[in-house]
Amino acid sequence: MRCKFLVSVQLMALAICSSLTASAQNYLYGTGNPIWGINIPIENGFVNVANGNVHMEIPIGSEPQRGNLSLTQSLVSCL
Protein backbone atom coordinates (compact mmCIF):
# COMPACT_ATOMS: atom_id res chain seq x y z
CA MET A 1 0.00 0.00 0.00
CA ARG A 2 2.74 2.43 0.98
CA CYS A 3 4.80 1.47 -2.07
CA LYS A 4 1.92 2.32 -4.43
CA PHE A 5 1.51 5.69 -2.73
CA LEU A 6 5.22 6.50 -3.14
CA VAL A 7 5.16 5.49 -6.81
CA SER A 8 2.12 7.68 -7.48
CA VAL A 9 3.75 10.64 -5.71
CA GLN A 10 6.92 10.19 -7.76
CA LEU A 11 4.92 10.02 -11.00
CA MET A 12 3.03 13.19 -10.08
CA ALA A 13 6.30 14.99 -9.28
CA LEU A 14 7.77 13.87 -12.60
CA ALA A 15 4.70 15.10 -14.48
CA ILE A 16 4.84 18.51 -12.77
CA CYS A 17 8.57 18.94 -13.42
CA SER A 18 8.28 17.96 -17.08
CA SER A 19 5.37 20.34 -17.65
CA LEU A 20 7.32 23.26 -16.17
CA THR A 21 10.27 22.73 -18.51
CA ALA A 22 7.99 22.27 -21.51
CA SER A 23 6.26 25.59 -20.85
CA ALA A 24 9.60 27.44 -20.99
CA GLN A 25 10.17 26.43 -24.62
CA ASN A 26 8.02 28.86 -26.53
CA TYR A 27 8.43 30.41 -29.97
CA LEU A 28 8.14 33.87 -28.42
CA TYR A 29 11.46 33.40 -26.62
CA GLY A 30 13.35 32.42 -29.79
CA THR A 31 15.97 34.78 -31.21
CA GLY A 32 17.00 35.54 -34.75
CA ASN A 33 15.07 34.74 -37.90
CA PRO A 34 11.83 32.93 -36.98
CA ILE A 35 11.31 29.64 -38.80
CA TRP A 36 7.51 29.82 -38.67
CA GLY A 37 7.08 33.10 -40.55
CA ILE A 38 7.31 34.19 -44.15
CA ASN A 39 9.97 36.84 -44.64
CA ILE A 40 10.22 39.36 -47.47
CA PRO A 41 13.81 40.51 -47.96
CA ILE A 42 14.50 44.23 -47.96
CA GLU A 43 17.77 46.15 -48.00
CA ASN A 44 19.78 45.21 -44.85
CA GLY A 45 17.03 43.01 -43.41
CA PHE A 46 13.59 41.50 -43.88
CA VAL A 47 9.89 42.08 -43.15
CA ASN A 48 8.00 39.31 -41.38
CA VAL A 49 4.68 38.92 -43.20
CA ALA A 50 3.00 37.03 -40.34
CA ASN A 51 3.19 39.92 -37.86
CA GLY A 52 4.54 42.91 -39.85
CA ASN A 53 7.78 43.22 -37.87
CA VAL A 54 10.80 44.74 -39.61
CA HIS A 55 14.26 43.32 -38.82
CA MET A 56 17.19 45.47 -39.98
CA GLU A 57 20.93 45.02 -39.52
CA ILE A 58 23.26 47.94 -40.26
CA PRO A 59 26.88 46.77 -40.51
CA ILE A 60 29.44 48.76 -38.51
CA GLY A 61 32.65 46.85 -39.12
CA SER A 62 34.26 43.53 -39.82
CA GLU A 63 37.53 42.24 -38.44
CA PRO A 64 39.37 39.11 -39.57
CA GLN A 65 39.95 36.33 -37.07
CA ARG A 66 41.99 33.13 -37.17
CA GLY A 67 41.39 30.89 -40.15
CA ASN A 68 38.48 31.83 -42.41
CA LEU A 69 36.36 33.35 -39.63
CA SER A 70 35.50 37.01 -39.32
CA LEU A 71 33.87 39.08 -36.59
CA THR A 72 31.07 41.24 -38.01
CA GLN A 73 29.66 44.01 -35.87
CA SER A 74 26.27 45.48 -36.72
CA LEU A 75 23.41 47.47 -35.23
CA VAL A 76 20.23 45.39 -35.09
CA SER A 77 16.78 46.95 -35.02
CA CYS A 78 13.50 45.05 -34.73
CA LEU A 79 10.44 47.25 -35.20
C-alpha positions in Angstrom: 0.0 0.0 0.0 2.7 2.4 1.0 4.8 1.5 -2.1 1.9 2.3 -4.4 1.5 5.7 -2.7 5.2 6.5 -3.1 5.2 5.5 -6.8 2.1 7.7 -7.5 3.8 10.6 -5.7 6.9 10.2 -7.8 4.9 10.0 -11.0 3.0 13.2 -10.1 6.3 15.0 -9.3 7.8 13.9 -12.6 4.7 15.1 -14.5 4.8 18.5 -12.8 8.6 18.9 -13.4 8.3 18.0 -17.1 5.4 20.3 -17.7 7.3 23.3 -16.2 10.3 22.7 -18.5 8.0 22.3 -21.5 6.3 25.6 -20.8 9.6 27.4 -21.0 10.2 26.4 -24.6 8.0 28.9 -26.5 8.4 30.4 -30.0 8.1 33.9 -28.4 11.5 33.4 -26.6 13.3 32.4 -29.8 16.0 34.8 -31.2 17.0 35.5 -34.7 15.1 34.7 -37.9 11.8 32.9 -37.0 11.3 29.6 -38.8 7.5 29.8 -38.7 7.1 33.1 -40.6 7.3 34.2 -44.2 10.0 36.8 -44.6 10.2 39.4 -47.5 13.8 40.5 -48.0 14.5 44.2 -48.0 17.8 46.1 -48.0 19.8 45.2 -44.9 17.0 43.0 -43.4 13.6 41.5 -43.9 9.9 42.1 -43.2 8.0 39.3 -41.4 4.7 38.9 -43.2 3.0 37.0 -40.3 3.2 39.9 -37.9 4.5 42.9 -39.9 7.8 43.2 -37.9 10.8 44.7 -39.6 14.3 43.3 -38.8 17.2 45.5 -40.0 20.9 45.0 -39.5 23.3 47.9 -40.3 26.9 46.8 -40.5 29.4 48.8 -38.5 32.7 46.9 -39.1 34.3 43.5 -39.8 37.5 42.2 -38.4 39.4 39.1 -39.6 40.0 36.3 -37.1 42.0 33.1 -37.2 41.4 30.9 -40.1 38.5 31.8 -42.4 36.4 33.3 -39.6 35.5 37.0 -39.3 33.9 39.1 -36.6 31.1 41.2 -38.0 29.7 44.0 -35.9 26.3 45.5 -36.7 23.4 47.5 -35.2 20.2 45.4 -35.1 16.8 47.0 -35.0 13.5 45.0 -34.7 10.4 47.3 -35.2 
